[in-house]
Every structure is written in C-alpha cells, then in structure tokens.
Amino acid sequence: MSSAMLTPVNVPVGGTLQDTLHVSLVEADLYQVSEVPRQLKLRRALCVALSISVFIAAFFVFDSYRSVVNTVGKDAVPSIIAAEQIRSRLADAHTNLMDLFLLKEEANGASGKAYIAAINQAHDKLLSAAQNITFGDEERKPILMAMTQLSEYERVVGMALVTKDPHDLLLKADTLMREHILPAVVELDNANFTHLASSYAEGRQAAKNYFVTFLLLSMLLVVALIEAQVKMFAIFKRIVNPVMLSGLLVFIASVSCMAIKIDQISSDLRTAKEDAFDSGHVLSQAQALAYSANAQESMYLLITDKQAQAKQTALFTDAADKIFSSKIGAANALIADPKELKGHGLLADELVNVTFPGEHQAAVDTLKAWVEYVYIDKEIRQFESSGKHEQALALCIGKLEHQSDWAFDRFNAALSKTLMINQTQFDDGIARAMSSIKQLVYLLAILLLAPVLGTIVGIQKRLVEFRE
C-alpha cells in the first residue's frame, strides 16, 4: 500500500456539507487503516500465546505418560517380580530342606545342594530389593524383617542338621518360614503393588485430562490461525499467507501424530500392565504358593503326631485352594467356559485374563498339571493315614510318571511357560511405550515451533508490506 493513500485531505474553508461528510469518511478510513498493524500484532500475540499453551499442555501429557511408563516398567513391577521370586526361592529352599530330612540324606547331598542354591538365590534377590527401595519404609521394613528372620531360620536349620532328633527344630524352622519370613515378603509385594495400582490409575487419568486440554487448546489455535488468515485476506486481498498456511498444516499434522502416539502409548501400557503383568503377577503368586504347598506335603510325612499332620494337611489345602478352588468342581468341565472360573483361585483368574497367542493352551496345561498334582497328594495322605508310610514316601519323592515330584515339575514347567509368554509381552509393551515417549520429544518441538514461526514470520511479512 503506497504512502499516498495515507495522506490526509485538506478541506477548503467554507466548504459545503457534502465536502465535510467526504472528509469525515476519509478520516474514518484512515483511522481503520492505522488500526491494521495493531490488529495484526494482537493476532500474532494471541497465536503465539495459544501456541505456548498448547506446548505446555502437550508437555504435561508427555510427562504424565512418561511417569506412568517408568513406574510400571522400572520402579514398581521389577520390585513386585523380585518379591515373588524371593518368595518362590524361599519356599523351594524349605521344600528341599524337608526332603533332605525325609530322605535322610547327608547335608552335601542333592537336596542339601538344592537347598543352599535356593537360599543363596533368595539372599541375592533380597539384597537387590534392598538396593532398589523406592517407597521408603513400606519396602525397607519388610525387607529387614525377611533378612532378620531368615538369619534365625538358617541358625535353626544348622542346629537341626547336627541334632539326632531334629523334629522340634524342623517345626520351629517351618513356623519361621510360614509365619514370619514369607509374610514379610508378601508385605513387600503388596507395598509395591498398591503403589503401582494407584500410580497407574492416577497417572493415566491425569494424562487423559491433560490430553483433552491439549486438544481443546489445539482447536482454539487452529481457529485463531484461520481467523488471522481471513483477516489478512480482507486487508491485503490475498487468499493465502504461505508461511502461516505452512505452519498451520504442519501443526495440524503434528497434533494428529500426537494423538496417534498417545493412543499407541495407552494401548501398549494397557497390554503391559493389565494383560501381561496382571497375569504374570497371578502366576508368580501361584508358583510361590505351590512351592509352599510342596513343602507342606514333605513336612506332613516327616512328623508322626496326628494333630501336627492334620495342621500340615490344612495348610496344604489352604494353599491349594488359593491356587485353584476344589469347591468349584472339575477343572476340565469348566475350562471351555472360563468366565465361570473367575474368583476361584489364581490359576482360574489367569484363564479369565488370557490375551496372547499360546497363552490359553499354556494356562490350561498349567491348571491340568496342578489338578493332577493335588490328586496325587490325596493318595499320599491316604497311604500315610492307612499306615503305609513307605508307599506314601515313594509316591511323594518319586519322579516317575504320575508320582508327586514328576507332577510338580510338570506343573512348574507349564506355569513357567505361561509366565514367559506374559513376561515377553510385558517387556515388548514397555519397550514400545518408551520408544513412543522418546518420539514425543520431537513432536513437542514441532508443536511449538510450527505455529509460532508461521505466525511471527507470516504476519511480519505483511507488516513490512504495509509500511512500504
């Protein structure tokens, strides 16, 4: 626009009313023209402010999901898995100790070596858990309790190994393991699981709220950018401002990519936590309980007092029912309709939550192997209660087909396979989510720079043209 257009009009003295009206209209036009730079600058400021607001909202979305992914993948879940592994190793060590006395082996025999290996693994994992404390005393206290009581347990075991009649010492060791050490490890598991559940739920809800805010602000920014284009068209009679249009299109593409990435992260988190980890946690609990039940089976044959045997039978039954409830009926008839299994034991809950390829068959094999193991245990107790101790002992420690150790190893192998399926899916889901989180960093930069640069450069060019 030339400077001639902005030259005021001088009205001759004594002009007519028509001349006066003409001057007033010219002055009004000049006033509107003088307002153009201010209006463009206001729109520039608005678009930049909205761009910064969009960036802040997007950053909070990014930070919320990053926090949830870190909690699930790095903080709580590894500690929960470690707690269940500690529990399994301790229960396995206790079983091997009972077998050592049951078979009357030397301390350096097969059962003794297996006991030492399992105890050492438990110590190693307890030490790792102590080095990975995230939630303060909620983890520190149960870890300290487990370590202290485990030291006492090993002292009692040492005494039992050199005593002619270890009966009372074995009962004391059993009480220490069942009533003090394993409950402390369960408390460690629960502390991490509680924090995981609350952090996961609260983090995802916060991320969703921030994402809705991000979308609303993005829509406002798009409207503001389009309105600025329309205003400049009205002033300069040009349909498009290429720089602003480019910034707008890049911004819209970035918002779309952001939405896609957020959906992927949410889906990967759901796969890792709700599908893979929840199943894995249930299976780990079942494995730890199974090792404890196996120890109770051996302890049952070690003692002769009927009342003490009845207590061991009750302990075994309680653990077995937590794994799969005998009250529900025959497992084979219910596998086809897993919804009926919900709430009837850990293995039943796993069958309800089957998600991944191969998981259903592995879970079915695990349940069938466990049912067979429990059936063999009943035969062992029937032999023992009938005075056939040698037959009961042979069935308990036997590794031939349809003997107890064979059935337990078969169960453990099937469960480990099911666990591995879920662990692999968990690791993959967390890896994908973390990869998407890293990609969001680049999107955040584009979300800020595209509209800001497009607005500043685009409007600045028009302001330069206007001054010329």
Salt bridges, closest charged atoms under 4 A:
GLU35 OE1 - ARG38 NH2 2.60
ASP63 OD1 - ARG66 NH2 2.44
GLU84 OE1 - ARG87 NH1 3.49
ASP92 OD2 - ARG89 NH1 2.98
ASP137 OD1 - ARG140 NH1 2.65
GLU138 OE2 - HIS195 NE2 3.00
GLU152 OE2 - ARG155 NH2 2.73
GLU152 OE2 - LYS172 NZ 3.83
GLU154 OE1 - HIS123 NE2 2.80
ASP168 OD1 - HIS167 ND1 3.16
ASP174 OD1 - HIS94 NE2 2.75
ASP174 OD2 - ARG178 NE 2.72
GLU179 OE2 - ARG178 NH1 3.98
ASP189 OD1 - HIS281 NE2 3.12
GLU227 OE1 - ARG43 NE 2.87
ASP268 OD1 - ARG432 NE 2.98
GLU274 OE2 - ARG204 NH1 3.27
ASP278 OD1 - LYS273 NZ 2.96
ASP318 OD2 - LYS322 NZ 3.38
GLU372 OE2 - HIS402 ND1 2.66
GLU372 OE1 - ARG410 NH1 2.85
ASP377 OD2 - ARG381 NE 2.64
GLU384 OE1 - HIS389 ND1 2.84
GLU401 OE2 - HIS402 NE2 3.41
ASP405 OD2 - LYS399 NZ 3.91
ASP409 OD2 - LYS399 NZ 3.53
GLU465 OE2 - ARG238 NH1 3.05
GLU465 OE2 - ARG462 NH1 2.93
